[in-house]
Amino acid sequence: MLINTIMNDHKYFVLFQIFAICISCIMILISLFLGERSSNLDKQIPFESGVMSYKNSQIKIHINFYLIAIFFIIFDIESLYLYLWSLSIKKIELEGFIEGILFIVTILITLFYILKTNILNWKRKNIQ
């Protein structure tokens, strides 16, 4: 009975959110006051997996690697949505079917735009 009252009353949710924000702010403030601060040369050295770096860690990577990674993530997430849509195709009826088709059309338009603008072309253009 008490749980149903708490679940249906929005003031408890707002109270919970305020309490969570206050606790988070208090923890951040405590760490600011009690935390140790040091700024020396060792803080500026990159440290990875317990091995000290001996070369320049600033490696220049071509933008095409990032573009392909972003496109992969976008289309991978969209394929997950399409999989879930196909599982619930009997329950969503005609409206959900039409929305799914519009989603597929949007994906195809995006893919054709990517192919048309040659974003995936790896040949470097000479810009002067």
C-alpha positions in Angstrom: 0.0 0.0 0.0 2.8 2.4 0.9 4.8 1.5 -2.2 1.8 2.2 -4.5 1.4 5.6 -2.8 5.1 6.4 -3.3 5.1 5.2 -6.9 2.1 7.3 -7.9 3.0 10.5 -6.2 5.4 12.7 -8.1 6.6 14.7 -5.1 8.6 11.7 -3.9 10.4 11.5 -7.2 11.3 15.2 -7.1 12.4 14.8 -3.5 14.6 11.9 -4.5 16.2 13.9 -7.4 16.9 16.9 -5.1 18.4 14.5 -2.5 20.6 12.8 -5.2 21.8 16.2 -6.5 22.6 17.4 -3.0 24.6 14.3 -2.1 26.5 14.5 -5.4 27.4 18.2 -4.8 28.5 17.5 -1.2 30.8 14.7 -2.4 32.4 16.9 -5.0 32.9 19.7 -2.5 34.4 17.3 0.1 36.8 16.0 -2.5 37.8 19.5 -3.5 38.6 20.5 0.1 40.2 17.2 1.2 41.9 16.2 -2.0 45.6 16.6 -2.5 46.8 18.9 -5.2 50.2 18.6 -6.8 51.5 20.0 -10.0 55.0 18.8 -10.9 56.7 17.6 -14.1 55.6 14.0 -13.5 51.9 15.0 -13.9 52.6 16.1 -17.5 54.2 12.8 -18.6 51.8 10.4 -20.3 51.5 7.1 -18.5 49.9 4.1 -20.0 49.8 0.5 -18.7 52.7 1.1 -16.3 55.1 1.8 -19.2 56.8 5.1 -19.5 56.5 6.5 -23.0 59.7 7.2 -24.9 58.4 8.8 -28.1 56.0 11.5 -29.0 52.5 10.4 -28.1 50.9 12.9 -30.5 50.3 10.6 -33.5 48.6 12.2 -36.5 45.7 10.0 -37.7 43.9 10.8 -40.9 40.3 12.0 -40.5 39.0 9.1 -42.7 39.6 6.7 -39.8 37.3 8.7 -37.5 34.7 9.1 -40.2 34.5 5.4 -40.8 34.3 4.8 -37.1 31.4 7.3 -36.7 29.5 5.8 -39.7 30.0 2.3 -38.3 28.6 3.3 -34.9 25.6 5.2 -36.5 24.6 2.3 -38.8 25.3 -0.3 -36.1 22.9 1.4 -33.7 20.3 1.8 -36.5 20.5 -1.9 -37.3 19.8 -2.6 -33.6 16.6 -0.5 -33.9 15.6 -2.3 -37.0 16.1 -5.7 -35.3 13.9 -4.7 -32.4 11.4 -3.3 -34.9 11.3 -6.6 -36.8 10.6 -8.5 -33.5 7.6 -6.4 -32.6 6.2 -6.1 -36.1 2.9 -8.0 -35.2 2.2 -5.7 -32.2 2.9 -2.3 -33.8 0.3 -2.7 -36.6 0.2 -0.4 -39.7 1.3 2.8 -38.0 4.5 1.3 -36.6 5.1 -0.4 -39.9 4.9 2.9 -41.8 7.3 4.5 -39.2 9.7 1.7 -39.7 9.7 2.1 -43.4 10.3 5.8 -43.1 13.2 5.0 -40.8 14.7 2.6 -43.4 14.2 5.3 -46.1 16.1 7.8 -43.9 18.9 5.3 -43.5 19.1 4.7 -47.3 19.1 8.5 -48.1 21.9 9.0 -45.6 23.9 6.1 -47.1 23.4 7.4 -50.7 24.5 10.9 -49.5 27.7 9.4 -48.0 28.4 7.5 -51.2 27.6 10.5 -53.5 29.8 13.0 -51.6 32.8 10.5 -51.7 33.4 10.8 -48.0 34.7 7.3 -48.0 37.2 8.0 -50.8 40.7 7.3 -49.4 42.6 9.2 -52.1 44.0 12.5 -50.9 43.1 15.5 -52.8 45.7 18.1 -53.6 44.5 21.3 -52.0 46.5 24.4 -52.9 
